[in-house]
Amino acid sequence: MSNSNASGCLSALMIIGKVASWLGSGVLAWDWVEPDSFGTAILFLIAWGILGKVFDFALGLIIIGIASMLE
């Protein structure tokens, strides 16, 4: 039997974490690039996309680790 309460909690944590990771990566990319022209704005969008994917991957690993400890 599975514990549906733990899966619901992990799902909510994953959704909140995904939003927070994309916002956090956007702030980090903004601080790194500090766009003030069209070229640096494009660089910011590229950096934000790369950092967002890295943050999402790390968040996935953390959630998987938490889920494996709950089994």
Order of alpha helices (4+ residues) and beta strands (2+ residues): alpha-alpha
